[in-house]
């Protein structure tokens, strides 16, 4: 049990470090090439799927020009609009100069997340993916506790 707790701390610590460094944007199952990174991140388990669900449903919105769900750009805000069929959806809308000035010009004031820039985002995605791969190694170690062959006890005659 002690070994399992330490393994969990290692996996979740590495996954949490990735989220801390790159934000929630580091886990993205539907974002361009990020979806390939998500294959490794998914091996973390339900935590990765929960973080991805929150990212897709609470931090992204539809681009009115393309109709695709995406992360917001600086100077955009999420607004809920009526769509055909009586439903609503979140869309990105450019903020006015007065809104940006009222917010002090801070990035991410429109309700979206600001994705990690450059290498920080890559390090965060890598950290979350390595957590999934580490979890796979731990799973295989638990499945095959003796390895490929039985080890001889120390002091046992050959």
MARBAGU-416396 format. One record per residue: residue number from 1; x, y, z of N, C-alpha, C, O, CB in turn. Coordinates in nm, 2 decimals, decimal comma. Glycine has a CB too. Layout:
<atoms>
pos/nu/nv/nw/cau/cav/caw/cu/cv/cw/ou/ov/ow/cbu/cbv/cbw
NUM/X/Y/Z/X/Y/Z/X/Y/Z/X/Y/Z/X/Y/Z
...
</atoms>
This chain:
<atoms>
pos/nu/nv/nw/cau/cav/caw/cu/cv/cw/ou/ov/ow/cbu/cbv/cbw
1/0,08/-0,12/0,00/0,00/0,00/0,00/0,09/0,13/0,00/0,06/0,22/-0,07/-0,10/0,00/0,12
2/0,20/0,12/0,08/0,29/0,24/0,08/0,35/0,26/-0,05/0,36/0,38/-0,09/0,40/0,21/0,19
3/0,39/0,16/-0,12/0,45/0,17/-0,26/0,34/0,23/-0,35/0,38/0,32/-0,44/0,50/0,04/-0,31
4/0,22/0,19/-0,35/0,11/0,25/-0,43/0,09/0,39/-0,41/0,07/0,47/-0,50/-0,01/0,17/-0,41
5/0,09/0,44/-0,28/0,07/0,58/-0,25/0,19/0,66/-0,30/0,16/0,77/-0,36/0,06/0,60/-0,09
6/0,31/0,61/-0,29/0,42/0,68/-0,35/0,42/0,69/-0,50/0,45/0,79/-0,56/0,55/0,61/-0,31
7/0,37/0,59/-0,56/0,35/0,59/-0,71/0,25/0,69/-0,75/0,26/0,76/-0,85/0,32/0,45/-0,76
8/0,14/0,69/-0,68/0,03/0,79/-0,71/0,08/0,93/-0,69/0,05/1,02/-0,77/-0,09/0,77/-0,61
9/0,16/0,96/-0,58/0,21/1,09/-0,56/0,30/1,13/-0,68/0,30/1,25/-0,72/0,29/1,10/-0,43
10/0,38/1,04/-0,73/0,47/1,06/-0,84/0,39/1,10/-0,97/0,43/1,19/-1,03/0,56/0,95/-0,86
11/0,29/1,02/-1,00/0,22/1,04/-1,12/0,14/1,17/-1,11/0,14/1,25/-1,20/0,12/0,92/-1,15
12/0,06/1,18/-1,00/-0,02/1,30/-0,99/0,07/1,43/-0,97/0,03/1,54/-1,01/-0,11/1,29/-0,87
13/0,18/1,42/-0,91/0,27/1,53/-0,89/0,32/1,58/-1,03/0,33/1,70/-1,05/0,39/1,49/-0,80
14/0,36/1,48/-1,11/0,41/1,52/-1,25/0,30/1,58/-1,33/0,32/1,67/-1,41/0,47/1,39/-1,32
15/0,18/1,52/-1,32/0,06/1,57/-1,40/0,03/1,71/-1,34/0,00/1,81/-1,42/-0,06/1,48/-1,38
16/0,03/1,73/-1,21/0,00/1,86/-1,15/0,11/1,96/-1,19/0,07/2,08/-1,21/-0,01/1,85/-1,00
17/0,23/1,92/-1,19/0,34/2,01/-1,23/0,31/2,07/-1,38/0,33/2,18/-1,40/0,48/1,94/-1,23
18/0,27/1,98/-1,47/0,24/2,02/-1,60/0,13/2,12/-1,61/0,14/2,22/-1,68/0,20/1,90/-1,69
19/0,02/2,10/-1,53/-0,09/2,19/-1,52/-0,04/2,32/-1,46/-0,09/2,43/-1,50/-0,20/2,13/-1,44
20/0,04/2,32/-1,36/0,09/2,44/-1,29/0,18/2,52/-1,39/0,17/2,64/-1,40/0,18/2,40/-1,17
21/0,26/2,46/-1,47/0,35/2,53/-1,56/0,28/2,58/-1,68/0,30/2,70/-1,72/0,46/2,43/-1,61
22/0,19/2,50/-1,74/0,13/2,54/-1,87/-0,02/2,57/-1,86/-0,08/2,62/-1,96/0,14/2,44/-1,96
23/-0,08/2,56/-1,74/-0,22/2,58/-1,73/-0,31/2,47/-1,79/-0,25/2,37/-1,84/-0,26/2,71/-1,80
24/-0,44/2,49/-1,79/-0,53/2,39/-1,83/-0,52/2,36/-1,98/-0,56/2,26/-2,03/-0,67/2,43/-1,80
25/-0,46/2,45/-2,06/-0,44/2,44/-2,20/-0,34/2,33/-2,23/-0,33/2,28/-2,35/-0,39/2,57/-2,26
26/-0,27/2,28/-2,14/-0,17/2,17/-2,16/-0,24/2,04/-2,19/-0,18/1,95/-2,25/-0,07/2,16/-2,04
27/-0,36/2,02/-2,15/-0,44/1,90/-2,17/-0,55/1,94/-2,26/-0,65/2,01/-2,23/-0,50/1,84/-2,03
28/-0,54/1,89/-2,39/-0,64/1,93/-2,49/-0,66/1,81/-2,59/-0,57/1,79/-2,67/-0,60/2,06/-2,56
29/-0,77/1,75/-2,58/-0,79/1,63/-2,67/-0,84/1,67/-2,81/-0,85/1,59/-2,90/-0,89/1,54/-2,61
30/-0,87/1,80/-2,83/-0,93/1,84/-2,96/-0,85/1,95/-3,03/-0,90/2,02/-3,12/-1,07/1,87/-2,95
31/-0,73/1,99/-2,98/-0,66/2,10/-3,03/-0,55/2,08/-3,12/-0,43/2,07/-3,07/-0,62/2,18/-2,92
32/-0,57/2,06/-3,25/-0,46/2,05/-3,34/-0,37/1,93/-3,31/-0,42/1,82/-3,30/-0,38/2,17/-3,35
33/-0,24/1,96/-3,30/-0,14/1,85/-3,27/-0,15/1,81/-3,12/-0,09/1,71/-3,08/0,00/1,89/-3,30
34/-0,22/1,89/-3,03/-0,22/1,85/-2,89/-0,30/1,72/-2,87/-0,28/1,66/-2,77/-0,29/1,97/-2,82
35/-0,38/1,68/-2,96/-0,46/1,56/-2,94/-0,37/1,44/-2,94/-0,40/1,34/-2,87/-0,56/1,54/-3,05
36/-0,25/1,44/-3,01/-0,16/1,33/-3,00/-0,09/1,32/-2,87/-0,07/1,21/-2,81/-0,05/1,35/-3,11
37/-0,07/1,44/-2,81/-0,01/1,44/-2,67/-0,12/1,38/-2,57/-0,08/1,32/-2,47/0,03/1,58/-2,63
38/-0,24/1,41/-2,60/-0,35/1,36/-2,51/-0,35/1,21/-2,50/-0,40/1,15/-2,40/-0,48/1,41/-2,56
39/-0,31/1,14/-2,61/-0,30/0,99/-2,60/-0,22/0,94/-2,48/-0,25/0,85/-2,41/-0,25/0,93/-2,73
40/-0,10/1,01/-2,46/-0,02/0,98/-2,35/-0,08/1,03/-2,22/-0,07/0,96/-2,11/0,12/1,03/-2,36
41/-0,14/1,15/-2,22/-0,20/1,20/-2,10/-0,32/1,12/-2,05/-0,34/1,11/-1,93/-0,24/1,35/-2,12
42/-0,39/1,06/-2,14/-0,51/0,98/-2,11/-0,47/0,86/-2,02/-0,56/0,81/-1,94/-0,58/0,93/-2,23
43/-0,34/0,82/-2,02/-0,30/0,71/-1,94/-0,29/0,74/-1,79/-0,28/0,66/-1,71/-0,17/0,65/-1,99
44/-0,31/0,87/-1,76/-0,31/0,91/-1,62/-0,44/0,86/-1,56/-0,45/0,83/-1,44/-0,30/1,07/-1,61
45/-0,55/0,86/-1,64/-0,68/0,80/-1,60/-0,78/0,91/-1,60/-0,78/1,01/-1,67/-0,66/0,74/-1,46
46/-0,88/0,89/-1,51/-1,00/0,98/-1,50/-0,96/1,13/-1,48/-1,03/1,22/-1,52/-1,09/0,93/-1,40
47/-0,85/1,15/-1,41/-0,81/1,29/-1,39/-0,78/1,36/-1,52/-0,83/1,48/-1,53/-0,69/1,29/-1,30
48/-0,72/1,30/-1,61/-0,69/1,36/-1,74/-0,82/1,39/-1,82/-0,83/1,50/-1,88/-0,60/1,27/-1,83
49/-0,91/1,30/-1,81/-1,04/1,32/-1,88/-1,12/1,43/-1,82/-1,19/1,51/-1,88/-1,12/1,19/-1,89
50/-1,11/1,44/-1,68/-1,19/1,55/-1,61/-1,13/1,68/-1,65/-1,20/1,78/-1,67/-1,18/1,52/-1,46
51/-0,99/1,69/-1,65/-0,93/1,82/-1,68/-0,96/1,86/-1,83/-0,99/1,97/-1,85/-0,78/1,81/-1,66
52/-0,96/1,76/-1,92/-1,00/1,79/-2,06/-1,14/1,83/-2,07/-1,17/1,92/-2,15/-0,97/1,66/-2,14
53/-1,23/1,77/-2,00/-1,37/1,81/-2,00/-1,39/1,95/-1,96/-1,46/2,03/-2,02/-1,46/1,71/-1,91
54/-1,33/1,99/-1,85/-1,34/2,13/-1,80/-1,28/2,22/-1,90/-1,33/2,33/-1,93/-1,26/2,15/-1,66
55/-1,16/2,19/-1,96/-1,10/2,27/-2,06/-1,19/2,29/-2,18/-1,21/2,40/-2,23/-0,97/2,21/-2,11
56/-1,25/2,18/-2,23/-1,33/2,19/-2,35/-1,46/2,27/-2,33/-1,51/2,34/-2,42/-1,37/2,05/-2,40
57/-1,52/2,25/-2,21/-1,66/2,30/-2,19/-1,66/2,44/-2,11/-1,76/2,50/-2,11/-1,73/2,21/-2,11
58/-1,55/2,47/-2,04/-1,55/2,60/-1,96/-1,45/2,70/-2,00/-1,45/2,81/-1,95/-1,54/2,56/-1,82
59/-1,36/2,66/-2,09/-1,25/2,76/-2,13/-1,24/2,78/-2,28/-1,18/2,88/-2,32/-1,12/2,71/-2,08
60/-1,31/2,70/-2,35/-1,31/2,72/-2,50/-1,45/2,77/-2,54/-1,55/2,76/-2,47/-1,28/2,59/-2,57
61/-1,45/2,83/-2,66/-1,58/2,88/-2,72/-1,56/2,87/-2,87/-1,46/2,85/-2,92/-1,61/3,03/-2,68
62/-1,68/2,89/-2,94/-1,68/2,88/-3,08/-1,63/3,00/-3,15/-1,66/3,11/-3,11/-1,82/2,84/-3,13
63/-1,55/2,99/-3,25/-1,50/3,10/-3,34/-1,62/3,13/-3,43/-1,65/3,04/-3,51/-1,37/3,07/-3,41
64/-1,68/3,25/-3,43/-1,79/3,27/-3,52/-1,75/3,27/-3,67/-1,84/3,25/-3,75/-1,85/3,41/-3,49
65/-1,63/3,29/-3,70/-1,59/3,28/-3,84/-1,57/3,14/-3,90/-1,61/3,11/-4,01/-1,45/3,36/-3,86
66/-1,52/3,05/-3,82/-1,49/2,92/-3,86/-1,59/2,81/-3,81/-1,61/2,71/-3,87/-1,35/2,87/-3,82
67/-1,66/2,85/-3,70/-1,75/2,75/-3,64/-1,68/2,64/-3,55/-1,74/2,55/-3,51/-1,83/2,68/-3,74
68/-1,55/2,66/-3,53/-1,47/2,56/-3,46/-1,45/2,61/-3,31/-1,45/2,73/-3,28/-1,33/2,54/-3,52
69/-1,45/2,51/-3,22/-1,42/2,54/-3,08/-1,27/2,56/-3,06/-1,19/2,49/-3,11/-1,47/2,42/-2,99
70/-1,24/2,67/-3,00/-1,09/2,71/-2,98/-1,07/2,79/-2,85/-1,16/2,83/-2,79/-1,04/2,78/-3,10
71/-0,94/2,80/-2,82/-0,90/2,88/-2,71/-0,91/3,03/-2,75/-0,88/3,06/-2,87/-0,76/2,84/-2,66
72/-0,94/3,12/-2,66/-0,95/3,26/-2,70/-0,82/3,32/-2,72/-0,72/3,28/-2,67/-1,03/3,33/-2,59
73/-0,82/3,43/-2,80/-0,70/3,52/-2,82/-0,71/3,63/-2,72/-0,82/3,67/-2,67/-0,70/3,56/-2,97
74/-0,60/3,70/-2,69/-0,60/3,82/-2,61/-0,69/3,92/-2,67/-0,69/3,94/-2,80/-0,46/3,88/-2,59
75/-0,78/3,99/-2,59/-0,87/4,09/-2,65/-1,00/4,03/-2,69/-1,08/4,10/-2,75/-0,80/4,16/-2,76
76/-1,03/3,90/-2,66/-1,16/3,84/-2,69/-1,23/3,81/-2,55/-1,16/3,78/-2,45/-1,14/3,72/-2,78
77/-1,36/3,80/-2,56/-1,43/3,76/-2,44/-1,53/3,65/-2,49/-1,58/3,65/-2,60/-1,50/3,88/-2,37
78/-1,57/3,57/-2,39/-1,67/3,46/-2,41/-1,81/3,52/-2,39/-1,83/3,58/-2,28/-1,65/3,34/-2,33
79/-1,90/3,51/-2,49/-2,04/3,56/-2,47/-2,13/3,44/-2,51/-2,10/3,36/-2,60/-2,06/3,68/-2,55
80/-2,24/3,43/-2,44/-2,34/3,33/-2,47/-2,44/3,39/-2,57/-2,50/3,49/-2,55/-2,41/3,28/-2,35
81/-2,45/3,32/-2,69/-2,54/3,37/-2,79/-2,65/3,26/-2,83/-2,63/3,15/-2,81/-2,46/3,41/-2,92
82/-2,76/3,31/-2,88/-2,87/3,22/-2,93/-2,83/3,16/-3,06/-2,77/3,23/-3,15/-3,00/3,30/-2,94
83/-2,86/3,03/-3,08/-2,83/2,97/-3,21/-2,96/2,91/-3,26/-3,06/2,90/-3,19/-2,72/2,85/-3,19
84/-2,96/2,87/-3,39/-3,08/2,82/-3,45/-3,12/2,69/-3,37/-3,04/2,61/-3,33/-3,05/2,78/-3,60
85/-3,25/2,68/-3,35/-3,30/2,57/-3,28/-3,33/2,60/-3,13/-3,38/2,52/-3,06/-3,20/2,45/-3,28
86/-3,31/2,73/-3,09/-3,35/2,77/-2,96/-3,24/2,75/-2,85/-3,26/2,79/-2,74/-3,47/2,70/-2,92
87/-3,13/2,69/-2,89/-3,02/2,67/-2,79/-2,93/2,79/-2,78/-2,95/2,89/-2,85/-2,95/2,55/-2,82
88/-2,83/2,78/-2,69/-2,73/2,88/-2,68/-2,59/2,81/-2,68/-2,58/2,69/-2,66/-2,74/2,96/-2,54
89/-2,49/2,89/-2,72/-2,36/2,84/-2,72/-2,26/2,96/-2,68/-2,30/3,08/-2,70/-2,32/2,78/-2,86
90/-2,14/2,93/-2,64/-2,04/3,03/-2,61/-1,97/3,06/-2,73/-1,93/2,97/-2,81/-1,95/2,98/-2,49
91/-1,95/3,19/-2,76/-1,87/3,23/-2,88/-1,77/3,33/-2,83/-1,79/3,40/-2,73/-1,96/3,29/-2,99
92/-1,66/3,35/-2,91/-1,56/3,45/-2,89/-1,61/3,58/-2,96/-1,66/3,58/-3,07/-1,43/3,41/-2,94
93/-1,59/3,69/-2,89/-1,63/3,82/-2,94/-1,52/3,92/-2,91/-1,47/3,92/-2,79/-1,77/3,87/-2,88
94/-1,48/4,00/-3,00/-1,37/4,10/-2,98/-1,42/4,20/-2,87/-1,53/4,24/-2,88/-1,33/4,17/-3,11
95/-1,33/4,23/-2,78/-1,36/4,33/-2,68/-1,33/4,47/-2,74/-1,25/4,49/-2,82/-1,27/4,30/-2,55
96/-1,41/4,56/-2,69/-1,39/4,70/-2,73/-1,27/4,75/-2,66/-1,22/4,70/-2,56/-1,51/4,79/-2,70
97/-1,21/4,86/-2,72/-1,10/4,93/-2,66/-1,13/4,97/-2,51/-1,04/4,97/-2,43/-1,05/5,04/-2,74
98/-1,25/5,02/-2,49/-1,29/5,06/-2,36/-1,29/4,95/-2,26/-1,25/4,96/-2,14/-1,43/5,13/-2,36
99/-1,34/4,83/-2,30/-1,34/4,71/-2,21/-1,20/4,67/-2,18/-1,17/4,63/-2,06/-1,41/4,59/-2,28
100/-1,11/4,67/-2,28/-0,97/4,63/-2,25/-0,90/4,73/-2,16/-0,83/4,69/-2,07/-0,89/4,62/-2,38
101/-0,93/4,86/-2,18/-0,87/4,96/-2,09/-0,92/4,95/-1,95/-0,85/4,97/-1,86/-0,90/5,10/-2,15
102/-1,05/4,92/-1,94/-1,11/4,91/-1,80/-1,05/4,79/-1,73/-1,05/4,80/-1,60/-1,27/4,89/-1,82
103/-1,01/4,69/-1,80/-0,95/4,58/-1,73/-0,80/4,60/-1,71/-0,73/4,50/-1,66/-0,97/4,45/-1,82
104/-0,75/4,71/-1,75/-0,60/4,74/-1,73/-0,52/4,67/-1,83/-0,40/4,66/-1,81/-0,56/4,69/-1,59
105/-0,58/4,63/-1,94/-0,50/4,57/-2,05/-0,44/4,43/-2,02/-0,36/4,38/-2,09/-0,38/4,66/-2,09
106/-0,50/4,37/-1,91/-0,45/4,23/-1,87/-0,49/4,13/-1,97/-0,60/4,14/-2,03/-0,50/4,20/-1,73
107/-0,40/4,03/-2,00/-0,44/3,92/-2,08/-0,54/3,83/-2,02/-0,54/3,81/-1,89/-0,31/3,84/-2,12
108/-0,63/3,77/-2,09/-0,72/3,68/-2,04/-0,84/3,74/-1,97/-0,91/3,67/-1,89/-0,65/3,59/-1,95
109/-0,86/3,87/-1,98/-0,97/3,94/-1,91/-1,11/3,90/-1,96/-1,21/3,93/-1,89/-0,95/4,08/-1,91
110/-1,11/3,84/-2,08/-1,24/3,81/-2,14/-1,31/3,68/-2,10/-1,41/3,65/-2,15/-1,23/3,81/-2,29
111/-1,25/3,61/-2,01/-1,31/3,49/-1,96/-1,24/3,36/-2,01/-1,28/3,25/-1,97/-1,45/3,49/-1,99
112/-1,15/3,38/-2,11/-1,08/3,26/-2,16/-0,95/3,24/-2,09/-0,91/3,33/-2,01/-1,06/3,28/-2,31
113/-0,89/3,13/-2,12/-0,75/3,11/-2,06/-0,65/3,16/-2,15/-0,67/3,17/-2,27/-0,73/2,96/-2,03
114/-0,53/3,20/-2,10/-0,42/3,24/-2,18/-0,33/3,12/-2,19/-0,27/3,08/-2,09/-0,35/3,36/-2,12
115/-0,32/3,06/-2,31/-0,23/2,94/-2,32/-0,09/2,97/-2,29/-0,04/3,08/-2,31/-0,25/2,88/-2,46
116/-0,02/2,87/-2,25/0,13/2,88/-2,22/0,20/2,92/-2,35/0,16/2,87/-2,46/0,18/2,76/-2,16
117/0,30/3,00/-2,35/0,37/3,04/-2,47/0,49/2,96/-2,49/0,57/2,93/-2,39/0,40/3,19/-2,46
118/0,52/2,93/-2,61/0,65/2,87/-2,65/0,68/2,75/-2,58/0,60/2,65/-2,57/0,76/2,97/-2,63
119/0,80/2,74/-2,52/0,85/2,62/-2,46/0,78/2,58/-2,33/0,77/2,47/-2,30/1,00/2,64/-2,42
120/0,72/2,68/-2,26/0,65/2,65/-2,14/0,53/2,56/-2,17/0,50/2,46/-2,09/0,60/2,78/-2,07
121/0,46/2,58/-2,28/0,34/2,50/-2,31/0,39/2,36/-2,35/0,33/2,26/-2,32/0,26/2,56/-2,43
122/0,51/2,35/-2,42/0,56/2,22/-2,46/0,61/2,14/-2,34/0,59/2,02/-2,33/0,68/2,24/-2,56
123/0,67/2,21/-2,24/0,72/2,14/-2,12/0,60/2,09/-2,04/0,60/1,98/-1,99/0,80/2,24/-2,03
124/0,49/2,17/-2,04/0,37/2,13/-1,96/0,31/2,01/-2,03/0,27/1,92/-1,96/0,27/2,25/-1,96
125/0,29/2,01/-2,16/0,23/1,90/-2,23/0,32/1,77/-2,21/0,27/1,66/-2,19/0,21/1,92/-2,38
126/0,45/1,79/-2,22/0,54/1,68/-2,20/0,53/1,62/-2,06/0,53/1,50/-2,04/0,69/1,72/-2,23
127/0,52/1,71/-1,96/0,51/1,67/-1,82/0,39/1,58/-1,80/0,39/1,48/-1,73/0,52/1,79/-1,72
128/0,28/1,63/-1,85/0,15/1,56/-1,83/0,15/1,43/-1,91/0,10/1,33/-1,86/0,03/1,65/-1,89
129/0,22/1,42/-2,02/0,23/1,30/-2,10/0,32/1,20/-2,03/0,29/1,08/-2,03/0,28/1,33/-2,24
130/0,43/1,25/-1,98/0,52/1,16/-1,90/0,45/1,10/-1,78/0,48/0,99/-1,74/0,65/1,24/-1,86
131/0,36/1,18/-1,72/0,29/1,12/-1,61/0,20/1,00/-1,65/0,20/0,90/-1,58/0,20/1,23/-1,54
132/0,14/1,01/-1,77/0,06/0,90/-1,82/0,15/0,78/-1,85/0,11/0,67/-1,82/-0,01/0,94/-1,95
133/0,27/0,81/-1,91/0,36/0,70/-1,94/0,42/0,63/-1,82/0,43/0,51/-1,81/0,47/0,75/-2,03
134/0,44/0,71/-1,72/0,49/0,66/-1,59/0,38/0,57/-1,53/0,41/0,47/-1,47/0,53/0,77/-1,49
135/0,26/0,62/-1,54/0,14/0,54/-1,48/0,13/0,40/-1,56/0,10/0,30/-1,50/0,01/0,62/-1,50
136/0,16/0,40/-1,69/0,16/0,28/-1,76/0,27/0,18/-1,71/0,25/0,06/-1,70/0,18/0,31/-1,92
137/0,39/0,24/-1,69/0,50/0,16/-1,64/0,46/0,10/-1,50/0,49/-0,02/-1,47/0,63/0,24/-1,63
138/0,40/0,18/-1,42/0,36/0,13/-1,28/0,26/0,02/-1,30/0,26/-0,08/-1,22/0,31/0,25/-1,20
139/0,16/0,04/-1,39/0,06/-0,06/-1,41/0,13/-0,19/-1,46/0,09/-0,30/-1,41/-0,04/-0,02/-1,52
140/0,22/-0,19/-1,55/0,29/-0,31/-1,60/0,37/-0,37/-1,49/0,38/-0,49/-1,48/0,38/-0,27/-1,72
141/0,43/-0,29/-1,41/0,51/-0,34/-1,29/0,42/-0,42/-1,20/0,46/-0,52/-1,14/0,59/-0,23/-1,22
142/0,30/-0,36/-1,17/0,21/-0,43/-1,08/0,15/-0,56/-1,15/0,13/-0,66/-1,08/0,09/-0,34/-1,05
143/0,14/-0,56/-1,28/0,09/-0,67/-1,35/0,19/-0,79/-1,35/0,15/-0,90/-1,34/0,05/-0,64/-1,49
144/0,32/-0,75/-1,37/0,43/-0,85/-1,37/0,52/-0,82/-1,26/0,63/-0,77/-1,29/0,50/-0,84/-1,51
145/0,49/-0,85/-1,14/0,57/-0,81/-1,02/0,71/-0,87/-1,02/0,80/-0,82/-0,96/0,50/-0,84/-0,90
146/0,73/-0,99/-1,09/0,85/-1,06/-1,08/0,94/-1,03/-1,20/1,05/-1,08/-1,21/0,83/-1,21/-1,07
147/0,90/-0,95/-1,29/0,97/-0,92/-1,41/0,97/-1,03/-1,51/0,87/-1,11/-1,51/1,12/-0,89/-1,37
148/1,07/-1,05/-1,59/1,07/-1,15/-1,69/1,11/-1,29/-1,64/1,07/-1,39/-1,69/1,16/-1,11/-1,80
149/1,18/-1,29/-1,53/1,23/-1,41/-1,48/1,24/-1,40/-1,33/1,27/-1,29/-1,28/1,36/-1,46/-1,54
150/1,23/-1,51/-1,26/1,25/-1,51/-1,11/1,39/-1,48/-1,08/1,48/-1,53/-1,14/1,20/-1,64/-1,05
151/1,41/-1,38/-0,99/1,54/-1,35/-0,94/1,58/-1,45/-0,83/1,50/-1,49/-0,75/1,55/-1,21/-0,89
152/1,71/-1,49/-0,83/1,75/-1,58/-0,72/1,78/-1,49/-0,60/1,83/-1,38/-0,61/1,88/-1,65/-0,76
153/1,74/-1,55/-0,49/1,76/-1,48/-0,36/1,91/-1,47/-0,34/1,99/-1,55/-0,37/1,69/-1,55/-0,24
154/1,95/-1,36/-0,27/2,09/-1,34/-0,24/2,13/-1,45/-0,15/2,06/-1,48/-0,05/2,11/-1,20/-0,18
155/2,25/-1,50/-0,17/2,30/-1,60/-0,09/2,26/-1,74/-0,13/2,31/-1,84/-0,07/2,26/-1,58/0,06
156/2,17/-1,75/-0,22/2,12/-1,88/-0,27/2,23/-1,94/-0,36/2,28/-1,87/-0,45/1,98/-1,88/-0,34
157/2,25/-2,07/-0,35/2,35/-2,13/-0,44/2,30/-2,14/-0,58/2,18/-2,16/-0,60/2,39/-2,27/-0,38
158/2,39/-2,13/-0,68/2,35/-2,14/-0,82/2,33/-2,28/-0,86/2,30/-2,30/-0,98/2,44/-2,06/-0,91
</atoms>
